[in-house]
Amino acid sequence: MSPIIDIDHLSKRYDSGTFALKDVSLQMQEGEILALLGPNGAGKTTLISIICGLVTPTEGTVRVGGHDIRTDWRAARKLIGLVPQEITLEPFEKVIDCVRFTRGLYGEAPDDAYIEKLLRSLALWEKRDARTRELSGGMKRRVLIAKALSHRPKVLFLDEPTAGVDVALRREMWEVVRELRAEGVTIILTTHYLEEAEDMADRIGVINRGQLLLVQPKAELMGEFGKKRLMIDLYEPLANLPPELAERGLTLSADGRQLGYDYDTRAERTGIARLLGDLTAHGIAVRDVATKQSSLEDIFMSLVAEPKKETA
Ligand SMILES: Nc1ncnc2c1ncn2[C@@H]1O[C@H](COP(=O)(O)OP(=O)(O)OP(=O)(O)O)[C@@H](O)[C@H]1O
Protein backbone atom coordinates (compact mmCIF):
# COMPACT_ATOMS: atom_id res chain seq x y z
CA MET A 1 0.00 0.00 0.00
CA SER A 2 1.42 3.41 -0.88
CA PRO A 3 1.94 5.65 2.14
CA ILE A 4 -0.52 8.45 2.90
CA ILE A 5 2.41 10.63 4.03
CA ASP A 6 5.80 10.34 2.38
CA ILE A 7 8.53 12.64 3.66
CA ASP A 8 11.81 12.37 1.82
CA HIS A 9 15.10 13.94 2.97
CA LEU A 10 13.45 17.05 4.36
CA SER A 11 15.58 19.90 5.70
CA LYS A 12 14.72 23.39 6.88
CA ARG A 13 17.08 26.24 7.56
CA TYR A 14 15.32 29.39 8.69
CA ASP A 15 16.63 32.76 7.45
CA SER A 16 18.00 33.32 10.95
CA GLY A 17 20.42 30.44 10.23
CA THR A 18 18.70 27.92 12.53
CA PHE A 19 18.68 24.39 11.13
CA ALA A 20 15.24 23.35 12.39
CA LEU A 21 15.16 20.07 10.42
CA LYS A 22 18.01 17.98 9.12
CA ASP A 23 17.41 15.30 6.51
CA VAL A 24 14.16 13.91 7.89
CA SER A 25 12.54 10.97 6.08
CA LEU A 26 9.34 9.29 7.26
CA GLN A 27 6.46 7.33 5.80
CA MET A 28 3.04 6.81 7.31
CA GLN A 29 0.29 4.39 6.40
CA GLU A 30 -3.38 5.23 6.47
CA GLY A 31 -5.06 4.96 9.87
CA GLU A 32 -1.84 5.11 11.87
CA ILE A 33 -1.23 7.27 14.92
CA LEU A 34 2.30 8.61 15.26
CA ALA A 35 3.36 10.47 18.37
CA LEU A 36 6.22 12.83 17.74
CA LEU A 37 8.25 13.46 20.85
CA GLY A 38 11.02 15.95 21.35
CA PRO A 39 12.17 18.67 23.70
CA ASN A 40 11.29 22.33 23.13
CA GLY A 41 12.73 23.62 19.88
CA ALA A 42 13.38 20.12 18.48
CA GLY A 43 11.64 20.89 15.18
CA LYS A 44 8.21 19.28 15.64
CA THR A 45 6.15 22.34 14.74
CA THR A 46 8.43 23.08 11.79
CA LEU A 47 7.87 19.57 10.43
CA ILE A 48 4.10 19.84 10.79
CA SER A 49 4.09 23.35 9.31
CA ILE A 50 5.98 22.17 6.23
CA ILE A 51 3.58 19.29 5.61
CA CYS A 52 0.66 21.69 6.02
CA GLY A 53 2.19 24.14 3.54
CA LEU A 54 2.79 26.91 6.10
CA VAL A 55 6.59 26.80 5.95
CA THR A 56 8.65 26.08 2.82
CA PRO A 57 11.35 23.44 3.11
CA THR A 58 14.95 24.20 2.16
CA GLU A 59 15.44 20.70 0.75
CA GLY A 60 13.48 17.51 0.28
CA THR A 61 9.94 16.61 -0.70
CA VAL A 62 6.66 15.76 1.01
CA ARG A 63 3.76 13.92 -0.58
CA VAL A 64 0.34 13.59 1.02
CA GLY A 65 -1.94 11.04 -0.61
CA GLY A 66 0.53 11.01 -3.50
CA HIS A 67 0.27 14.80 -4.02
CA ASP A 68 3.42 16.90 -3.76
CA ILE A 69 2.78 19.63 -1.18
CA ARG A 70 4.55 22.24 -3.32
CA THR A 71 3.57 21.48 -6.89
CA ASP A 72 0.14 19.98 -6.13
CA TRP A 73 -0.61 21.89 -2.96
CA ARG A 74 -4.34 22.33 -3.44
CA ALA A 75 -5.00 18.58 -3.62
CA ALA A 76 -2.54 17.90 -0.79
CA ARG A 77 -4.06 20.46 1.53
CA LYS A 78 -7.59 19.15 1.05
CA LEU A 79 -6.45 15.93 2.66
CA ILE A 80 -5.03 17.67 5.74
CA GLY A 81 -6.51 19.07 8.93
CA LEU A 82 -4.39 20.96 11.46
CA VAL A 83 -5.13 21.61 15.10
CA PRO A 84 -2.59 24.29 16.00
CA GLN A 85 -0.77 24.59 19.29
CA GLU A 86 -2.21 27.99 20.08
CA ILE A 87 -5.93 28.65 20.39
CA THR A 88 -6.89 30.89 17.51
CA LEU A 89 -10.63 31.55 17.47
CA GLU A 90 -12.73 34.57 16.62
CA PRO A 91 -14.17 35.40 20.09
CA PHE A 92 -17.58 36.66 18.96
CA GLU A 93 -18.26 33.98 16.40
CA LYS A 94 -20.70 31.17 17.14
CA VAL A 95 -19.26 27.66 17.34
CA ILE A 96 -21.30 26.30 14.43
CA ASP A 97 -20.53 29.29 12.22
CA CYS A 98 -16.79 29.05 12.62
CA VAL A 99 -16.82 25.33 11.80
CA ARG A 100 -19.02 25.95 8.72
CA PHE A 101 -16.77 28.82 7.64
CA THR A 102 -13.61 26.70 7.82
CA ARG A 103 -15.28 24.06 5.65
CA GLY A 104 -16.07 26.80 3.13
CA LEU A 105 -12.42 27.86 3.08
CA TYR A 106 -11.55 24.46 1.65
CA GLY A 107 -14.04 25.03 -1.14
CA GLU A 108 -16.38 22.33 0.15
CA ALA A 109 -20.14 22.66 -0.31
CA PRO A 110 -22.13 23.20 2.93
CA ASP A 111 -23.05 19.94 4.66
CA ASP A 112 -25.02 20.64 7.81
CA ALA A 113 -25.70 16.96 8.48
CA TYR A 114 -21.95 16.30 8.65
CA ILE A 115 -21.29 19.41 10.78
CA GLU A 116 -23.98 18.25 13.22
CA LYS A 117 -22.45 14.76 13.42
CA LEU A 118 -19.02 16.30 13.98
CA LEU A 119 -20.17 18.67 16.73
CA ARG A 120 -22.08 15.86 18.42
CA SER A 121 -19.05 13.56 18.35
CA LEU A 122 -17.00 16.28 20.03
CA ALA A 123 -19.75 17.00 22.59
CA LEU A 124 -20.17 20.51 21.20
CA TRP A 125 -23.66 20.27 19.76
CA GLU A 126 -25.27 21.80 22.86
CA LYS A 127 -22.85 24.69 22.53
CA ARG A 128 -23.31 25.24 18.81
CA ASP A 129 -24.84 28.70 19.27
CA ALA A 130 -22.44 29.83 22.00
CA ARG A 131 -19.84 32.41 21.10
CA THR A 132 -16.38 30.93 21.29
CA ARG A 133 -15.26 33.37 24.01
CA GLU A 134 -17.92 31.84 26.30
CA LEU A 135 -16.32 28.39 26.12
CA SER A 136 -13.91 26.74 28.54
CA GLY A 137 -10.35 26.08 27.40
CA GLY A 138 -11.09 22.39 26.78
CA MET A 139 -14.15 23.21 24.69
CA LYS A 140 -12.14 25.71 22.66
CA ARG A 141 -9.66 22.95 21.88
CA ARG A 142 -12.49 20.74 20.72
CA VAL A 143 -13.75 23.55 18.47
CA LEU A 144 -10.27 23.64 16.93
CA ILE A 145 -10.54 19.91 16.26
CA ALA A 146 -14.01 20.38 14.73
CA LYS A 147 -12.62 23.11 12.46
CA ALA A 148 -9.72 20.90 11.44
CA LEU A 149 -12.13 18.07 10.58
CA SER A 150 -14.75 20.24 8.88
CA HIS A 151 -13.66 19.21 5.36
CA ARG A 152 -13.23 15.51 6.23
CA PRO A 153 -9.43 15.33 5.95
CA LYS A 154 -7.65 11.99 5.78
CA VAL A 155 -4.70 13.25 7.81
CA LEU A 156 -4.95 15.16 11.06
CA PHE A 157 -2.13 16.99 12.81
CA LEU A 158 -2.53 17.66 16.48
CA ASP A 159 0.16 20.00 17.76
CA GLU A 160 0.14 19.52 21.54
CA PRO A 161 -3.62 19.03 21.64
CA THR A 162 -3.85 18.61 25.37
CA ALA A 163 -1.46 21.29 26.59
CA GLY A 164 -3.05 22.92 29.61
CA VAL A 165 -6.07 20.59 29.51
CA ASP A 166 -7.07 18.87 32.76
CA VAL A 167 -6.74 15.10 33.20
CA ALA A 168 -10.42 14.24 32.64
CA LEU A 169 -10.65 16.31 29.49
CA ARG A 170 -7.35 14.95 28.25
CA ARG A 171 -8.72 11.42 28.44
CA GLU A 172 -11.86 12.57 26.67
CA MET A 173 -9.73 13.99 23.85
CA TRP A 174 -7.84 10.70 23.58
CA GLU A 175 -11.17 8.99 23.10
CA VAL A 176 -11.96 11.39 20.26
CA VAL A 177 -8.60 10.62 18.66
CA ARG A 178 -9.21 6.87 18.92
CA GLU A 179 -12.60 7.23 17.27
CA LEU A 180 -11.01 9.17 14.43
CA ARG A 181 -8.44 6.47 13.93
CA ALA A 182 -11.20 3.88 13.84
CA GLU A 183 -12.67 5.87 10.96
CA GLY A 184 -9.36 5.58 9.13
CA VAL A 185 -7.96 9.07 9.80
CA THR A 186 -4.16 9.16 10.00
CA ILE A 187 -2.94 11.18 12.96
CA ILE A 188 0.35 12.79 13.85
CA LEU A 189 0.40 14.30 17.29
CA THR A 190 3.11 16.12 19.13
CA THR A 191 3.03 15.97 22.86
CA HIS A 192 5.05 16.57 25.96
CA TYR A 193 2.90 14.09 27.87
CA LEU A 194 4.69 10.79 27.44
CA GLU A 195 1.73 9.00 28.96
CA GLU A 196 -0.31 10.27 26.03
CA ALA A 197 2.12 8.81 23.52
CA GLU A 198 2.36 5.55 25.45
CA ASP A 199 -1.39 5.25 25.58
CA MET A 200 -2.37 6.19 22.05
CA ALA A 201 0.37 5.91 19.48
CA ASP A 202 1.01 3.00 17.12
CA ARG A 203 4.47 4.35 16.41
CA ILE A 204 6.67 6.78 18.23
CA GLY A 205 9.09 9.19 16.63
CA VAL A 206 11.75 10.98 18.62
CA ILE A 207 13.11 14.22 17.23
CA ASN A 208 15.94 16.24 18.71
CA ARG A 209 17.82 19.21 17.29
CA GLY A 210 16.09 18.79 13.95
CA GLN A 211 17.01 15.13 13.54
CA LEU A 212 14.59 12.26 13.62
CA LEU A 213 16.47 9.97 15.97
CA LEU A 214 14.11 7.03 15.52
CA VAL A 215 10.62 5.99 14.45
CA GLN A 216 9.49 2.66 15.81
CA PRO A 217 6.37 0.74 16.69
CA LYS A 218 5.63 1.54 20.30
CA ALA A 219 5.73 -2.05 21.53
CA GLU A 220 9.08 -2.63 19.80
CA LEU A 221 10.55 0.54 21.27
CA MET A 222 9.43 -0.30 24.77
CA GLY A 223 10.82 -3.82 24.38
CA GLU A 224 14.11 -2.84 22.77
CA PHE A 225 15.04 -0.21 25.28
CA GLY A 226 13.28 -2.17 27.97
CA LYS A 227 15.17 -2.37 31.17
CA LYS A 228 13.70 -3.60 34.38
CA ARG A 229 14.58 -2.69 37.90
CA LEU A 230 14.38 -5.28 40.61
CA MET A 231 13.66 -3.82 44.03
CA ILE A 232 14.38 -5.96 47.05
CA ASP A 233 12.98 -4.94 50.45
CA LEU A 234 15.01 -6.16 53.41
CA TYR A 235 13.88 -7.32 56.82
CA GLU A 236 16.76 -5.59 58.55
CA PRO A 237 18.43 -2.42 57.26
CA LEU A 238 21.98 -2.91 56.03
CA ALA A 239 24.72 -0.52 57.18
CA ASN A 240 26.90 -1.29 54.16
CA LEU A 241 26.63 -3.31 51.02
CA PRO A 242 29.15 -6.19 50.93
CA PRO A 243 31.71 -5.33 48.19
CA GLU A 244 31.05 -8.60 46.28
CA LEU A 245 27.38 -7.60 45.94
CA ALA A 246 28.21 -4.04 44.90
CA GLU A 247 30.46 -5.50 42.18
CA ARG A 248 27.49 -7.43 40.81
CA GLY A 249 25.63 -4.16 40.20
CA LEU A 250 23.47 -4.07 43.33
CA THR A 251 22.81 -0.70 44.92
CA LEU A 252 21.65 0.10 48.44
CA SER A 253 19.10 2.81 49.25
CA ALA A 254 20.12 5.62 51.61
CA ASP A 255 18.06 4.18 54.48
CA GLY A 256 19.62 0.74 53.94
CA ARG A 257 16.23 -0.95 53.60
CA GLN A 258 16.11 -1.61 49.87
CA LEU A 259 18.44 -3.10 47.29
CA GLY A 260 18.13 -2.21 43.63
CA TYR A 261 19.28 -4.15 40.57
CA ASP A 262 18.89 -3.10 36.92
CA TYR A 263 18.75 -5.81 34.29
CA ASP A 264 18.06 -6.22 30.62
CA THR A 265 14.82 -8.07 29.94
CA ARG A 266 16.22 -9.45 26.67
CA ALA A 267 19.37 -10.93 28.22
CA GLU A 268 19.57 -14.71 28.24
CA ARG A 269 20.56 -14.65 31.89
CA THR A 270 19.30 -11.85 34.05
CA GLY A 271 21.40 -12.99 36.99
CA ILE A 272 18.46 -12.69 39.38
CA ALA A 273 18.47 -16.27 40.64
CA ARG A 274 22.18 -16.14 41.45
CA LEU A 275 21.76 -12.77 43.07
CA LEU A 276 19.04 -13.99 45.42
CA GLY A 277 21.24 -16.98 46.28
CA ASP A 278 24.11 -14.62 47.11
CA LEU A 279 21.89 -12.61 49.42
CA THR A 280 21.00 -15.75 51.37
CA ALA A 281 24.68 -16.71 51.50
CA HIS A 282 25.41 -13.30 53.06
CA GLY A 283 22.63 -13.79 55.60
CA ILE A 284 20.53 -10.97 54.15
CA ALA A 285 16.84 -11.74 54.63
CA VAL A 286 14.45 -10.63 51.91
CA ARG A 287 11.02 -9.28 52.88
CA ASP A 288 9.61 -8.59 49.42
CA VAL A 289 10.62 -8.20 45.79
CA ALA A 290 9.08 -6.10 43.04
CA THR A 291 10.06 -5.17 39.48
CA LYS A 292 9.48 -1.98 37.53
CA GLN A 293 9.56 -1.74 33.74
CA SER A 294 11.31 1.34 32.36
CA SER A 295 8.74 3.78 31.04
CA LEU A 296 8.66 5.68 27.78
CA GLU A 297 9.84 8.63 29.83
CA ASP A 298 13.05 6.81 30.82
CA ILE A 299 13.59 5.78 27.19
CA PHE A 300 12.96 9.29 25.92
CA MET A 301 15.31 10.86 28.46
CA SER A 302 18.08 8.43 27.53
CA LEU A 303 17.65 9.27 23.82
CA VAL A 304 17.68 13.03 24.09
CA ALA A 305 20.09 13.32 27.01
CA GLU A 306 22.64 16.06 26.43
CA PRO A 307 26.15 14.67 26.15
CA LYS A 308 28.10 15.50 29.31
CA LYS A 309 30.52 18.37 28.82
CA GLU A 310 34.18 17.49 29.18
CA THR A 311 35.72 19.12 32.21
CA ALA A 312 39.38 19.96 32.07
N1 LIG B 1 9.96 31.34 12.02
C1 LIG B 1 11.13 30.99 12.54
N2 LIG B 1 12.25 31.69 12.27
C2 LIG B 1 13.44 31.30 12.78
N3 LIG B 1 13.63 30.22 13.59
C3 LIG B 1 12.54 29.51 13.89
C4 LIG B 1 11.24 29.83 13.40
N4 LIG B 1 10.36 28.92 13.87
C5 LIG B 1 11.08 28.06 14.63
N5 LIG B 1 12.38 28.41 14.64
C6 LIG B 1 13.48 27.70 15.32
O1 LIG B 1 13.54 26.38 14.80
C7 LIG B 1 13.79 25.44 15.85
C8 LIG B 1 12.67 24.40 15.90
O2 LIG B 1 11.49 25.03 16.35
P1 LIG B 1 10.07 24.30 16.41
O3 LIG B 1 9.03 25.35 16.76
O4 LIG B 1 9.86 23.54 15.16
O5 LIG B 1 10.28 23.30 17.63
P2 LIG B 1 9.25 22.41 18.45
O6 LIG B 1 9.85 21.06 18.51
O7 LIG B 1 7.89 22.53 17.87
O8 LIG B 1 9.29 23.08 19.89
P3 LIG B 1 8.13 23.21 21.04
O9 LIG B 1 8.04 21.88 21.70
O10 LIG B 1 8.74 24.24 21.94
O11 LIG B 1 6.87 23.66 20.39
C9 LIG B 1 13.94 26.25 17.13
O12 LIG B 1 15.32 26.49 17.32
C10 LIG B 1 13.21 27.54 16.81
O13 LIG B 1 13.76 28.62 17.54
The ligand as an ORCA input file, in Angstrom:
! r2SCAN-3c Opt
* xyz 0 1
  N       9.957     31.335     12.019
  C      11.130     30.991     12.539
  N      12.252     31.685     12.274
  C      13.439     31.299     12.784
  N      13.632     30.219     13.590
  C      12.538     29.506     13.889
  C      11.239     29.827     13.401
  N      10.365     28.919     13.869
  C      11.080     28.062     14.630
  N      12.382     28.413     14.641
  C      13.476     27.699     15.318
  O      13.538     26.377     14.804
  C      13.795     25.436     15.847
  C      12.671     24.396     15.904
  O      11.486     25.032     16.347
  P      10.065     24.304     16.407
  O       9.031     25.347     16.763
  O       9.863     23.542     15.160
  O      10.280     23.302     17.627
  P       9.247     22.408     18.450
  O       9.846     21.057     18.509
  O       7.886     22.533     17.870
  O       9.292     23.076     19.889
  P       8.134     23.209     21.044
  O       8.042     21.879     21.700
  O       8.739     24.238     21.944
  O       6.869     23.660     20.388
  C      13.938     26.246     17.126
  O      15.315     26.486     17.324
  C      13.211     27.536     16.806
  O      13.757     28.615     17.544
*
